[in-house]
Structures are given as C-alpha cells and as structure tokens.
Amino acid sequence: MKTLLLLLLLGTACFGQDKTVRDYGITIGTYKTGKLNAITDVAGVKVGHTTRREGDSIRTGVTAILPHEGNIFMQKVPAAIYVANGFGKLTGYSQVEELGEIETPIVLTNTLSVPTAADALIDYTLSIENNLAHVRSVNPVVGETNDGALNDIQGRHVTREDVLKAISNATTGAIVQGNVGAGTGTICFGYKGGIGTASRVLPEARGGYTVGVLVQTNYGGDLTIAGTPVGAILEKREALNSGDGSCMIVVATDAPLSPRNLKRLSKRAMFGLAKTGGNGSNGSGEYVIAFSTNQALRIPYFPKDNIVLEKTEVRNDKMTPLFEAVIEATEEAILNSLFAAETMVGKDGLKIESLPKEAVMKMLQN
C-alpha cells in the first residue's frame, strides 16, 4: 500500500466534496504531479463543464477539452486515438486515424447526445473569425459514455447551447471533478463515478515534459486502489457493476510526439485503467484520445509551400518515461473521479452511493 499519512492524522474533515486521493493520503506512482495535478498542467490546455441536474431524472452534461487557446482549426495539433474496446460512439475517429491531427475541441457527453455535440462543434468552428471564409469540412471529435441509469438519456436534454457553454467556460486553471459535466450521471465499479484528472511531470533528465489526463468514468470490474483489492472486500454490487458503460480517457502532453508515438502513449493509458481493476467488458467502450500541444508540431491550415516537413520529436528509445507517466496519471485520474464524486439520486429514484472512503482508508491501513 502506498499511503503518505494515516487516516487519523488527516481527520474527518477530509471527507468532503471534490476531494482527491491525495487528500486522503494516497500516493499513486513515483513521478511528481504538476501544480494543479490536472490535465491543465499542460500549458495552454483548457477544460470547461456544463452540468444538467434538474428535477428527478436529468443527470447529464458536457465536458470540453481545448488543446490550446487559439483557433484549433487553423492550428491543428498532432493526435491519435486508441480503441481498446469499440462498444461506443466516438465521432471523428477515422480522420484522426488517417491524418494524425485534431482540429476542434474534444467534447465528452452522453451516448445519445453525440450528434448534438458534433453539430455544436461545427457551429463553434464556423463562428470563429476567418474560419467562415475557408472551412468546407470539419471533423468534430466527440466521445461519450452511457449515463442512462441515473439520467433520462432518451430525453436528449443536452443542447447545442450546453456544448457551446462548456467551451466558453473552459479555463486553464483547476478542474472541478466528480459529479460534473459529462460525469454528472456516470457510475464506476457500482459507485458514483464522474470526471477525474491528474498529471505527471518528468524530471529534466528525462525530458521535463508534462503529461495530463482527464477521464469520464462509467465502467466496472474489480476495484483496486493502490494495489489493494478494495472491490473484493467491500459489499458486492453485482447489478450495478456489470462492467458495461465505457470510459473516455483524454491525454495531453507538451512532449514533441508524432501521431505514431501518441498512439503508443495512448495504449499505455489503458494500463492505468487496468490497475484500477477495469475488466474491459463486452458492453464497455474504452477509448483514449491523445494529443501534443508542442508548438513546433502544430499543423497550420495554410502551410508553407515546402514539400517536406522537418520536425523534431522524442526518440522511440526515450518514450518509456512518458509511458510510465501516463499510466500513473490515468490511474490517479480514475481514482480521483471516484473520490470526488458524491452520492446521487436520479431517474426512477435510483440511488448510487459514493465510494465509502472511510472503509477504504481502513483497508489501506491494514
């Protein structure tokens, strides 16, 4: 077990809203975190939420991730998407796979709101100055998980305005986690899931690069925390822990990586999910979207007339520290989504309890 402090030293005050695993004295991995321990530790990355929690059955929302603060369509970023299990509705995959670039914000929402979010991303792109005169094709990237247990998903309550609001609200600062945005109605390991984030910063000798991860957790398996089989010890929750539901993982880094090495990096994020006990069930879509913010690798819409591109990138044999960083950050981001989430009552009176932190901490101390 990897705990920095005993629960008694932390005191009962730590059991509150939007607390992360580190607030409970749990350390994941060995690399240092960024200042915010969030995907926004990667310079320029912005995240915004719109949360829809209304009446007794609307429990959904939108989370938007912007790779940089400029015109993303005109200054695209190198990217890759890894599909571990394809039971999902990720829009924009084929063009990213073919060209190795992303040209819009990345939006996460619920399964049946993907078309609305994609349409809103097109509107957003066309609304930016100078784009209207040039844009003839837009590849909106939208991921999802199914929040239909807690949320009236068939009502399709996410609107175009919700998506645009999440984009306009996006900030480079601290990120609210848990029951927020696209994680409002999600369930993870039978407990309340949500949005989680974490980051790692490599030592200067290993490049000094930052890796940030944001997750939307809605999957199951046998919950494991810092190597302890927590799920096996806690009361079993079979009906709510089938494993179905999906997990979206977004990885950002300032390391100069080509789409090929971004694909390799995205694959390693799944190791972090596996360390939490995820089982990649038949009905769960596991997707990783990875991009580099490195200025030297931006892909301009109006390129110079050079036929050959000259770019600097991390060597293959120097990728291992980045692999280790993304594994650690993914594992911690997922656990943060659980620790930050609160008990929720939703559609048809369904009540999903938050992770029992006190019981978990006692296990980790033994």
C-alpha positions, 0 to 999 in steps of 0.5 A: 500500500502506498499511503503518505499519512494515516487516516487519523492524522488527516481527520474527518474533515477530509471527507468532503466534496471534490476531494482527491486521493491525495487528500486522503493520503494516497500516493499513486506512482513515483513521478511528481504531479504538476501544480494543479495535478490536472490535465491543465498542467499542460500549458495552454490546455483548457477544460470547461463543464456544463452540468444538467441536474434538474428535477428527478431524472436529468443527470447529464452534461458536457465536458470540453477539452481545448488543446490550446487557446487559439483557433484549433482549426487553423492550428491543428495539433498532432493526435491519435486515438486508441480503441481498446474496446469499440462498444461506443460512439466516438465521432471523428475517429477515422480522420484522426486515424488517417491524418494524425491531427485534431482540429476542434475541441474534444467534447465528452457527453452522453451516448445519445447526445453525440450528434448534438455535440458534433453539430455544436462543434461545427457551429463553434468552428464556423463562428470563429473569425476567418474560419467562415471564409475557408472551412468546407469540412470539419471533423468534430471529435466527440466521445461519450459514455452511457449515463442512462441509469441515473439520467433520462438519456432518451430525453436528449436534454443536452443542447447545442447551447450546453456544448457551446457553454462548456467551451466558453467556460473552459479555463486553464486553471483547476478542474472541478471533478466528480459529479460534473459535466459529462460525469454528472450521471456516470457510475464506476465499479457500482459507485458514483463515478464522474470526471477525474484528472491528474498529471505527471511531470518528468524530471529534466533528465528525462525530458521535463515534459508534462503529461495530463489526463482527464477521464469520464468514468462509467465502467466496472470490474474489480476495484483496486486502489493502490494495489489493494483489492478494495472491490473484493472486500467491500459489499458486492454490487453485482447489478450495478457493476456489470462492467458495461458503460465505457470510459473516455480517457483524454491525454495531453502532453507538451512532449514533441510526439508524432501521431505514431508515438501518441498512439503508443502513449495512448495504449499505455493509458489503458494500463492505468485503467487496468490497475484500477481493476477495469475488466474491459467488458463486452458492453464497455467502450474504452477509448483514449484520445491523445494529443501534443500541444508542442508548438513546433508540431502544430499543423497550420491550415495554410502551410508553407509551400515546402514539400517536406516537413522537418520536425523534431520529436522524442526518440522511440528509445526515450518514450518509456518515461512518458509511458510510465507517466501516463499510466500513473496519471490515468490511474490517479485520474480514475481514482480521483473521479471516484473520490470526488464524486458524491452520492446521487439520486436520479431517474426512477429514484435510483440511488448510487452511493459514493465510494465509502472512503472511510472503509477504504482508508481502513483497508489501506491501513491494514 
